[in-house]
Amino acid sequence: MPLAYFGVMVGGLVGLGAVFPSAALERTNRAIALLNVIGVIGLFLYSVAYLRSLCLLCTGYYVFA
């Protein structure tokens, strides 16, 4: 499964929280978004520092996330 689908799912969950606001869903979305940001930064640093390139699927994940 390409990584960009995970970005689309996270974006959908955050969008769902905007349509149906509640305190519990807001806390959950904040935790998911924080984990997503950490994952995106980690993957970006790994790609640039270790692999010295950006793959197309990773770039799609960064954009959608």
ROLOTOR-144549 format. One record per residue (C-alpha): residue in one letter; x, y, z. Coordinates in steps of 0.2 Angstrom, whole numbers, plus 5000, padded with zeros to 4 digits. Layout:
AXYZ
...
//
This chain:
M500050005000
P500850174995
L501150295009
A500150435002
Y498550335007
F499050355025
G499150545022
V497350545014
M496650445029
V497450565041
G496750715032
G495050625031
L495050605050
V495450785053
G494150835041
L492850725049
G493250815066
A492950975058
V491250925051
F490750835068
P491550935082
S491650865099
A492950875113
A493450685112
L493650685093
E494650845094
R495850765106
T496050605096
N496350715080
R497650815089
A498550655094
I498450585076
A499050745069
L500550755081
L501050575076
N500850615058
V501950765059
I503250665068
G503150535055
V503250655040
I504750745048
G505650575052
L505350505034
F505850665026
L507550675036
Y507850495033
S507550515014
V508650665013
A510050625025
Y510250435023
L509550395005
R510050564998
S508450574987
L506550584988
C505550444981
L503850494972
L502750394985
C503650485000
T503350654992
G501550604989
Y501350565007
Y502150725013
V500950825002
F499350735007
A499850725025
//
